[in-house]
Structure formats: structure tokens, C-alpha cells
Amino acid sequence: MKKAPWKDYQGEDIFEGSVISHPSGQQGTVVFDGTRLHVEDQWLVDYGSEIKSRLILQIGAKGQAIRI
């Protein structure tokens, strides 16, 4: 299990396969795609749709996602 290079909004470690949750209640699963070139693009969140969001955008002040 790979450890993400960033922590969640509360400062907890995030791992491949972790489930994160936003204040809205929306949840997604953290996935790692090693075929992508940049680390910011390798760590993604799968919300169950075709498009995966970059993890780094979900855990900051705007997304406020925490690992559950």
C-alpha cells in the first residue's frame, strides 16, 4: 500500500485505497496511477464516475477532505 505525499485536511496520513470524505458527505477512494508523469497527477480520488479528481485539490482549504 503506497502512502500519499500529502496529509488530509486534519493532518492524517493518506494511503492508496483510503476513503476520504468532504464536509458535504461526499466520499471517494484514493487511487494511485503510476503511469502518469507528475506526482500531482498520480494521486487521484475516484468518486464513482468516469473522471477521477486529483487528490491534492481535494484535501486543501477548498475541498477539506479527511481520511475516514
N, CA, C and O atoms as CSV, one atom per row, in Angstrom:
chain,resi,resn,atom,element,x,y,z
A,1,MET,N,N,0.854,-1.182,0.000
A,1,MET,CA,C,0.000,0.000,0.000
A,1,MET,C,C,0.897,1.243,0.000
A,1,MET,O,O,1.740,1.411,0.882
A,2,LYS,N,N,0.707,2.097,-0.988
A,2,LYS,CA,C,1.511,3.308,-1.122
A,2,LYS,C,C,0.957,4.415,-0.226
A,2,LYS,O,O,-0.254,4.532,-0.040
A,3,LYS,N,N,1.864,5.227,0.325
A,3,LYS,CA,C,1.483,6.374,1.146
A,3,LYS,C,C,1.556,7.627,0.295
A,3,LYS,O,O,2.557,7.867,-0.381
A,4,ALA,N,N,0.500,8.425,0.327
A,4,ALA,CA,C,0.457,9.669,-0.443
A,4,ALA,C,C,1.471,10.664,0.123
A,4,ALA,O,O,1.764,10.637,1.319
A,5,PRO,N,N,2.003,11.533,-0.720
A,5,PRO,CA,C,2.986,12.508,-0.259
A,5,PRO,C,C,2.385,13.664,0.533
A,5,PRO,O,O,3.119,14.521,1.024
A,6,TRP,N,N,1.072,13.700,0.664
A,6,TRP,CA,C,0.396,14.766,1.416
A,6,TRP,C,C,-0.485,14.150,2.490
A,6,TRP,O,O,-0.811,12.964,2.447
A,7,LYS,N,N,-0.858,14.969,3.441
A,7,LYS,CA,C,-1.765,14.553,4.514
A,7,LYS,C,C,-3.157,15.113,4.224
A,7,LYS,O,O,-3.317,16.020,3.407
A,8,ASP,N,N,-4.157,14.560,4.905
A,8,ASP,CA,C,-5.510,15.067,4.701
A,8,ASP,C,C,-5.680,16.419,5.381
A,8,ASP,O,O,-4.723,16.961,5.935
A,9,TYR,N,N,-6.881,16.963,5.342
A,9,TYR,CA,C,-7.147,18.306,5.865
A,9,TYR,C,C,-6.877,18.404,7.365
A,9,TYR,O,O,-6.603,19.492,7.873
A,10,GLN,N,N,-6.951,17.285,8.074
A,10,GLN,CA,C,-6.696,17.274,9.519
A,10,GLN,C,C,-5.280,16.820,9.859
A,10,GLN,O,O,-4.948,16.675,11.036
A,11,GLY,N,N,-4.445,16.594,8.855
A,11,GLY,CA,C,-3.056,16.231,9.095
A,11,GLY,C,C,-2.790,14.741,9.238
A,11,GLY,O,O,-1.721,14.354,9.711
A,12,GLU,N,N,-3.733,13.898,8.842
A,12,GLU,CA,C,-3.569,12.448,8.917
A,12,GLU,C,C,-3.004,11.906,7.611
A,12,GLU,O,O,-3.260,12.459,6.542
A,13,ASP,N,N,-2.236,10.826,7.696
A,13,ASP,CA,C,-1.679,10.184,6.507
A,13,ASP,C,C,-2.783,9.625,5.624
A,13,ASP,O,O,-3.842,9.217,6.103
A,14,ILE,N,N,-2.514,9.615,4.327
A,14,ILE,CA,C,-3.434,9.062,3.328
A,14,ILE,C,C,-2.690,7.970,2.577
A,14,ILE,O,O,-1.511,8.121,2.257
A,15,PHE,N,N,-3.375,6.877,2.299
A,15,PHE,CA,C,-2.778,5.746,1.601
A,15,PHE,C,C,-3.624,5.388,0.386
A,15,PHE,O,O,-4.805,5.728,0.315
A,16,GLU,N,N,-3.010,4.703,-0.560
A,16,GLU,CA,C,-3.750,4.153,-1.682
A,16,GLU,C,C,-4.846,3.256,-1.111
A,16,GLU,O,O,-4.571,2.391,-0.279
A,17,GLY,N,N,-6.067,3.458,-1.548
A,17,GLY,CA,C,-7.199,2.686,-1.046
A,17,GLY,C,C,-7.946,3.359,0.096
A,17,GLY,O,O,-9.024,2.904,0.478
A,18,SER,N,N,-7.390,4.441,0.650
A,18,SER,CA,C,-8.088,5.181,1.714
A,18,SER,C,C,-9.379,5.774,1.166
A,18,SER,O,O,-9.471,6.117,-0.012
A,19,VAL,N,N,-10.366,5.888,2.034
A,19,VAL,CA,C,-11.602,6.588,1.684
A,19,VAL,C,C,-11.527,7.955,2.336
A,19,VAL,O,O,-11.229,8.076,3.524
A,20,ILE,N,N,-11.804,8.992,1.539
A,20,ILE,CA,C,-11.822,10.350,2.075
A,20,ILE,C,C,-13.247,10.879,2.019
A,20,ILE,O,O,-14.057,10.444,1.200
A,21,SER,N,N,-13.533,11.820,2.899
A,21,SER,CA,C,-14.867,12.391,2.978
A,21,SER,C,C,-14.770,13.901,3.079
A,21,SER,O,O,-13.909,14.442,3.774
A,22,HIS,N,N,-15.673,14.575,2.369
A,22,HIS,CA,C,-15.764,16.033,2.403
A,22,HIS,C,C,-16.823,16.443,3.433
A,22,HIS,O,O,-17.663,15.628,3.813
A,23,PRO,N,N,-16.786,17.705,3.885
A,23,PRO,CA,C,-17.830,18.176,4.819
A,23,PRO,C,C,-19.244,17.976,4.283
A,23,PRO,O,O,-20.189,17.849,5.062
A,24,SER,N,N,-19.396,17.947,2.970
A,24,SER,CA,C,-20.713,17.743,2.351
A,24,SER,C,C,-21.214,16.312,2.508
A,24,SER,O,O,-22.395,16.032,2.304
A,25,GLY,N,N,-20.293,15.399,2.878
A,25,GLY,CA,C,-20.640,13.988,2.980
A,25,GLY,C,C,-20.202,13.181,1.769
A,25,GLY,O,O,-20.226,11.951,1.811
A,26,GLN,N,N,-19.804,13.844,0.696
A,26,GLN,CA,C,-19.325,13.130,-0.489
A,26,GLN,C,C,-18.055,12.369,-0.134
A,26,GLN,O,O,-17.169,12.893,0.542
A,27,GLN,N,N,-17.980,11.126,-0.601
A,27,GLN,CA,C,-16.835,10.273,-0.315
A,27,GLN,C,C,-16.237,9.730,-1.600
A,27,GLN,O,O,-16.926,9.567,-2.607
A,28,GLY,N,N,-14.929,9.452,-1.544
A,28,GLY,CA,C,-14.242,8.865,-2.681
A,28,GLY,C,C,-13.079,8.019,-2.204
A,28,GLY,O,O,-12.650,8.123,-1.055
A,29,THR,N,N,-12.578,7.188,-3.085
A,29,THR,CA,C,-11.465,6.289,-2.775
A,29,THR,C,C,-10.200,6.801,-3.448
A,29,THR,O,O,-10.215,7.148,-4.629
A,30,VAL,N,N,-9.111,6.847,-2.698
A,30,VAL,CA,C,-7.824,7.304,-3.208
A,30,VAL,C,C,-7.193,6.201,-4.056
A,30,VAL,O,O,-7.097,5.051,-3.628
A,31,VAL,N,N,-6.768,6.565,-5.254
A,31,VAL,CA,C,-6.119,5.629,-6.167
A,31,VAL,C,C,-4.786,6.212,-6.622
A,31,VAL,O,O,-4.601,7.429,-6.648
A,32,PHE,N,N,-3.863,5.327,-6.977
A,32,PHE,CA,C,-2.554,5.733,-7.468
A,32,PHE,C,C,-2.394,5.233,-8.889
A,32,PHE,O,O,-2.632,4.058,-9.169
A,33,ASP,N,N,-1.989,6.126,-9.795
A,33,ASP,CA,C,-1.767,5.767,-11.191
A,33,ASP,C,C,-0.320,6.078,-11.547
A,33,ASP,O,O,0.003,7.212,-11.904
A,34,GLY,N,N,0.544,5.088,-11.454
A,34,GLY,CA,C,1.964,5.249,-11.699
A,34,GLY,C,C,2.328,5.499,-13.149
A,34,GLY,O,O,3.492,5.769,-13.448
A,35,THR,N,N,1.363,5.418,-14.062
A,35,THR,CA,C,1.658,5.673,-15.466
A,35,THR,C,C,1.716,7.165,-15.767
A,35,THR,O,O,2.189,7.561,-16.832
A,36,ARG,N,N,1.248,7.985,-14.858
A,36,ARG,CA,C,1.264,9.439,-15.065
A,36,ARG,C,C,2.617,10.000,-14.660
A,36,ARG,O,O,3.285,9.463,-13.776
A,37,LEU,N,N,3.013,11.079,-15.309
A,37,LEU,CA,C,4.355,11.623,-15.160
A,37,LEU,C,C,4.582,12.373,-13.853
A,37,LEU,O,O,5.601,12.155,-13.197
A,38,HIS,N,N,3.668,13.245,-13.457
A,38,HIS,CA,C,3.859,14.113,-12.293
A,38,HIS,C,C,3.124,13.575,-11.068
A,38,HIS,O,O,2.019,13.042,-11.178
A,39,VAL,N,N,3.743,13.721,-9.913
A,39,VAL,CA,C,3.169,13.192,-8.677
A,39,VAL,C,C,1.777,13.770,-8.409
A,39,VAL,O,O,0.910,13.076,-7.879
A,40,GLU,N,N,1.564,15.028,-8.770
A,40,GLU,CA,C,0.255,15.643,-8.553
A,40,GLU,C,C,-0.842,14.965,-9.378
A,40,GLU,O,O,-2.019,14.995,-9.017
A,41,ASP,N,N,-0.430,14.353,-10.492
A,41,ASP,CA,C,-1.385,13.670,-11.371
A,41,ASP,C,C,-1.515,12.182,-11.064
A,41,ASP,O,O,-2.460,11.540,-11.520
A,42,GLN,N,N,-0.579,11.628,-10.300
A,42,GLN,CA,C,-0.593,10.196,-9.980
A,42,GLN,C,C,-1.581,9.859,-8.870
A,42,GLN,O,O,-2.168,8.777,-8.867
A,43,TRP,N,N,-1.764,10.773,-7.937
A,43,TRP,CA,C,-2.654,10.538,-6.795
A,43,TRP,C,C,-4.018,11.136,-7.101
A,43,TRP,O,O,-4.159,12.348,-7.266
A,44,LEU,N,N,-5.016,10.268,-7.172
A,44,LEU,CA,C,-6.345,10.652,-7.616
A,44,LEU,C,C,-7.403,10.192,-6.620
A,44,LEU,O,O,-7.141,9.375,-5.737
A,45,VAL,N,N,-8.611,10.741,-6.785
A,45,VAL,CA,C,-9.754,10.300,-5.989
A,45,VAL,C,C,-10.840,9.844,-6.951
A,45,VAL,O,O,-11.231,10.571,-7.864
A,46,ASP,N,N,-11.316,8.631,-6.729
A,46,ASP,CA,C,-12.381,8.047,-7.545
A,46,ASP,C,C,-13.700,8.228,-6.794
A,46,ASP,O,O,-13.911,7.640,-5.733
A,47,TYR,N,N,-14.581,9.051,-7.361
A,47,TYR,CA,C,-15.892,9.306,-6.764
A,47,TYR,C,C,-16.974,8.447,-7.412
A,47,TYR,O,O,-18.165,8.663,-7.189
A,48,GLY,N,N,-16.549,7.469,-8.219
A,48,GLY,CA,C,-17.513,6.577,-8.847
A,48,GLY,C,C,-17.961,7.022,-10.221
A,48,GLY,O,O,-18.880,6.439,-10.798
A,49,SER,N,N,-17.320,8.049,-10.749
A,49,SER,CA,C,-17.647,8.487,-12.109
A,49,SER,C,C,-16.457,8.163,-13.012
A,49,SER,O,O,-15.443,7.641,-12.549
A,50,GLU,N,N,-16.584,8.470,-14.276
A,50,GLU,CA,C,-15.508,8.169,-15.222
A,50,GLU,C,C,-14.272,9.033,-14.982
A,50,GLU,O,O,-13.148,8.600,-15.235
A,51,ILE,N,N,-14.481,10.247,-14.498
A,51,ILE,CA,C,-13.381,11.188,-14.289
A,51,ILE,C,C,-12.920,11.129,-12.838
A,51,ILE,O,O,-13.732,11.191,-11.914
A,52,LYS,N,N,-11.612,11.008,-12.649
A,52,LYS,CA,C,-11.037,10.993,-11.305
A,52,LYS,C,C,-10.419,12.359,-11.029
A,52,LYS,O,O,-9.824,12.962,-11.921
A,53,SER,N,N,-10.555,12.847,-9.806
A,53,SER,CA,C,-10.033,14.154,-9.420
A,53,SER,C,C,-8.672,14.016,-8.762
A,53,SER,O,O,-8.400,13.014,-8.099
A,54,ARG,N,N,-7.820,15.010,-8.938
A,54,ARG,CA,C,-6.507,14.981,-8.302
A,54,ARG,C,C,-6.663,15.132,-6.791
A,54,ARG,O,O,-7.370,16.022,-6.317
A,55,LEU,N,N,-6.006,14.268,-6.051
A,55,LEU,CA,C,-6.080,14.264,-4.593
A,55,LEU,C,C,-5.663,15.600,-4.002
A,55,LEU,O,O,-6.307,16.089,-3.074
A,56,ILE,N,N,-4.606,16.196,-4.516
A,56,ILE,CA,C,-4.082,17.438,-3.967
A,56,ILE,C,C,-5.145,18.540,-3.938
A,56,ILE,O,O,-5.111,19.412,-3.070
A,57,LEU,N,N,-6.078,18.504,-4.874
A,57,LEU,CA,C,-7.137,19.519,-4.918
A,57,LEU,C,C,-8.256,19.238,-3.919
A,57,LEU,O,O,-9.030,20.138,-3.594
A,58,GLN,N,N,-8.352,18.011,-3.431
A,58,GLN,CA,C,-9.454,17.619,-2.553
A,58,GLN,C,C,-9.150,17.834,-1.064
A,58,GLN,O,O,-10.071,17.927,-0.253
A,59,ILE,N,N,-7.887,17.911,-0.712
A,59,ILE,CA,C,-7.507,17.922,0.707
A,59,ILE,C,C,-7.121,19.297,1.231
A,59,ILE,O,O,-6.769,19.438,2.402
A,60,GLY,N,N,-7.183,20.310,0.377
A,60,GLY,CA,C,-6.830,21.667,0.794
A,60,GLY,C,C,-8.008,22.391,1.417
A,60,GLY,O,O,-9.025,21.782,1.750
A,61,ALA,N,N,-7.857,23.697,1.569
A,61,ALA,CA,C,-8.876,24.525,2.219
A,61,ALA,C,C,-10.219,24.497,1.481
A,61,ALA,O,O,-11.274,24.632,2.102
A,62,LYS,N,N,-10.179,24.326,0.171
A,62,LYS,CA,C,-11.427,24.301,-0.586
A,62,LYS,C,C,-12.162,22.962,-0.426
A,62,LYS,O,O,-13.363,22.948,-0.159
A,63,GLY,N,N,-11.456,21.852,-0.585
A,63,GLY,CA,C,-12.098,20.530,-0.517
A,63,GLY,C,C,-12.279,20.006,0.895
A,63,GLY,O,O,-13.273,19.341,1.187
A,64,GLN,N,N,-11.325,20.299,1.777
A,64,GLN,CA,C,-11.369,19.924,3.192
A,64,GLN,C,C,-11.625,18.438,3.441
A,64,GLN,O,O,-12.243,18.076,4.442
A,65,ALA,N,N,-11.156,17.578,2.537
A,65,ALA,CA,C,-11.399,16.147,2.683
A,65,ALA,C,C,-10.510,15.547,3.777
A,65,ALA,O,O,-9.340,15.906,3.914
A,66,ILE,N,N,-11.090,14.632,4.544
A,66,ILE,CA,C,-10.359,13.909,5.580
A,66,ILE,C,C,-10.481,12.402,5.323
A,66,ILE,O,O,-11.455,11.930,4.738
A,67,ARG,N,N,-9.469,11.671,5.776
A,67,ARG,CA,C,-9.488,10.200,5.650
A,67,ARG,C,C,-10.436,9.663,6.712
A,67,ARG,O,O,-10.408,10.098,7.863
A,68,ILE,N,N,-11.276,8.711,6.314
A,68,ILE,CA,C,-12.185,8.096,7.297
A,68,ILE,C,C,-11.857,6.625,7.467
A,68,ILE,O,O,-12.509,5.933,8.250
